[in-house]
């Protein structure tokens, strides 16, 4: 088996946890990898730690400078890694996790057997741990359809567990992600909309650290997810739902015509007042994992 993996690590104030993550990269059984890293304006030792790590196989991405935020930092790293034709696979990497030794190898083995010209996204599960790596639980099992339009209403692919083939990375780099999106949700949504492969691995391949400073974090149950959504209310979800539809419309040249027609129809229904929103409630594929989450989704679509 072959194929080089570009590891894309975006850091910000991560010095406390970076050494353990970097050590886990060195232990990977897949030795064909190169690290691309970008610091987003840390005032701690994050840049120094990354600059000193494996300099013979790492690349610092410094342009554009300034604070870009998580999603734009990862999109910037993806574009930089694509510039090297030796990179066949692309793995997002959070600064505060710890990878299992076979994380890259499992993903590469799964992706290599697929047609290289078709976008493909691999995602696995994780063990949830606390600040000091004490076990807390498990990322929920994958569920629901990965076919479009399902990914518009929920993301099953956490960035820390996501690896792309080159066709998927090129697709994402050529797209117009909206400012309101997250790098992992947009990647999952776009690959699905382009009728690419979505591979889900039930194996837990990393320790996903929950420490209170996570940008997203991982609820441990469907009930917790539903309660968190209820506490947030409809606005955050509906802002991103509209933004994703607009982003897909702006990236129409990359997508099959049936998908473009469905995006246009969904946008028209959303803008069509109560009658249009009622159509969304019964739209094929617009459902979440579990009855409670789907009920909340329908409420948000109706009133949001």
N, C-alpha and C positions, 0 to 999 in steps of 0.2 A: 504494500500500500504506500502511496506517496501523496504529495500535495502539501504545500507550505501553508501554515495558518498565521494570519495577521491577528495579533491580540491587540484590542483597542481599549486603552485604559484612560479614563478621564478622572482626574483627581481634583479635590478641593478640600483643604483642611483635613486631610486624611492620614497625617503622620502617625497617629496612634496605632492604626490598623494596617497600614501599608506593608510593613515588614513581613507579616504572616502571609499576606496575599502574594507578595513577590516570591517568597520562599516556596509557595505552592506552585507557582509557575515554573520554577526551576525543577520541581519534582515531576513534571509532566512526562508520561511515558511516550508521548508524541514529541519527538525532539525537533521536528521541523517547524519552528515557530519564530516569529519576530515580533517584538513589542513596539507598538506605536503609542506614545503617551502625550498627553497634554494636560498641563495644570491650569486651572481656571482662576488664578489670582490668589493662591493660598498665602497666608502670612506665617504658616508653620513650616516644618521641615519637609513637606511633601516634595517640592521640586528637587531638593538636594538628594533625597532618598531615591527618586526615580532616575536622576542623572547619574548616580553612582551604580545603578543596577545594570548588570550585564551589558556594558557599553558596546560590546562587539555585536550585539544582536538586538539593539533597541534604537529607536529613532524618536527624538523629541520634535513635536509639531508645535511651532511657536507662532504661526500666522494663521488666522488673524489674532492679534494680541487682545488682551482685555478679558473681561468677564462675559462669557457667552451663555452660561447656563448649561444644564446637563445635556439636554437634547442636542443643542447646536454643537456642543463640544464633541459628542459622539459622531454626529454627521460630518464634522470637520475631520476627525480621525479616519473615518471611513473613506473619505475622498483622498486623503493622503496615502492610505494603504493601497488603494486601487491604482495609484500611479506606478506601482511596482508590479510588472506582469508576472513575477514569480509567485505572488500571493494568490492562492486558489480558494481559500476559505477565510472567513472574517468573524472573529469572536469578540463580542462586547464583554468588557471586564469591569466590574465594580471594585472600588479601592478597598472595601472593608470585608470582603468574603474570603473564604479559603477553599480552593479547588481540590477535588479529589484527583488522584494521580492520572486516572484514565479519562478525565473529562474531555479533553481535546480528541483523544483517540477514538472514543465512542462516537462522537459527532462526525468526525472525518470519515470513519468507516461507514456510517449510515448515509452520508451525503455522496460519497464517491461512487456508489452503485447507481445513482440516478443520472439521467441525461444532463450533461454539463450545460447545455444551451437553455435549459428551462430553470427559472428561478426556484430555489429551494431554501427552506428555513427549517432548521432543527431546533427543538427546545426540549429540555428535560426538567426534572423536578429537583427540589433542594430540601435539605434538612434545615429547619429553622433553629437558630441558636441565639443565645444572649450575647451581651457585650464581651464576656469572657469565654465564649464558645460552649457554654453549658447548653445541652439540648432543651428546646422549647416545644418542639412538635415537628410537623411535616407540612410542606406545601401541599395544598389540596390536589387530589387527582385531576387529570385533565377531563374535561367534559364538554358536551355541546359540539355543534358543527363548526369546523374550521373553514367552511365554504362561505364565500361572500353571498349575502351581506352580513352574516353573523358577526364577523370581526368589527363591524361598525359599533356594536353595542357592548363589547367586552373583549378584553385582551387576555389570552391565556398564556402568552409567551413572555415571561420575564426576561429583561435584557441580560441579566447575569447568567442565564441558562441558554442564551440564543447564539447560534452559529449559522452563518449564511454561506451559500456557495457564491461563486463570482458573479453568476448571472443575476442573483438576487441583490448583491451589493451594487452592481451597476444599475439595476432598476431603481433602487432607492436613491442612489447618487444623482440620477437623472430626473428625479421627481421634484415636486414643489411641496415639501412638508409645511403645513401651516404652523405658525408660531405657537399655537395652543397645544400642539401634540407632544407626545413623548417618543423618544427614538425607538423604543421597543414596540409600542402600540402601532406606530406608523409603519414600521417594517413588517409586522405581522399583517396589518390591514392591506398594505400594498401588494405583498406577495400573494395573499389570498385573492385580491381583486384581479391580479394579473394571471390568475389560474395556475399559480405555481404550486409546488409541493409544500405541505406543512407536515413535518415529521414530529411526533410526540413520543418521547422516551419516558417511561414510567420510573426509570432509575433515578435515585437522588445522587447528583454528581458534584454537589458542593455544599458547604456550610454557609447559609445565608444569614448573615449577622443582623440582628435586630437590636438597635442600641439607642433609639430615641431620636437620632439625627438622620435617619434614613429619608431620602427624598420621597420614596413611596412606601416601602415596607410591605409586609405580607400578612394579611389576616389569616388566622389559622382555621377558619371554618366558614361555611356558606352563611351561617347565621351572623357571624361577626362581620362578614362583608356586607350583608344586607343592612345590618344595624348602622354600620359606618356610612353607607349610602344614604340611609334615611336621615342621619344626622347632618350630612352635607346638604341635602335638599336637591332639587332638580337642576339648579343653575350650572354647577360645574360640569355635569354630564352633558347637558344640552349645548353648552358652549363648545365642548369638544366634538359633539355629534355634528353640529353645523360646520365646524371647522374642518372635520374630516371629509364631509361631503364636498366642501369647497376645494379642499386640497386634491381630492380625486378628480374633480372636474377640471382643475388646472393641470392635472397630469394625464389628461384624456388620451394623449397621443401614445402613451405607454400601455394602455389597457385595451382589452377586447371590446368590440362595439356593443355586444349585449350588456356588458357591465356598465359602459357609459350610458346606455339607455336607462338602466336601472338606477344609476346615480341621479340622472335627470328626473326620473319619476319620483324618487324618494325626496329630492329637493322640492319638487312641485307639491307633493303631499304635505310636507312640513310647512310650506308657505300657504297652504290652502285653507287655513282656518280650521274650525272644528271638524268639518267634513273630511278634510285632508288628513287631519290627525287621527280621526277614527279609522281611516284606511291603514294607517301605520300600525295600529294595534293588532291587525290580523295579517300583517305583511309576512310572507313566508321567509323564515330564517331569522327574523328579528326577535330573538328570545335569548335569555340568559340561562346560566346553569341553575337549575332548581326552580321550583314554583314560586318561592318567596321573592327571589331576585327578578324573575320574569314579571311578577305582579308589580314590583316597584318600577321596573323599566316601562311598563305600559302606563303607569301613573305619570311618570316623568314625560313620556311622549305626548300624553294628553294635555298636561298642564304647563309643561316647561317652556 
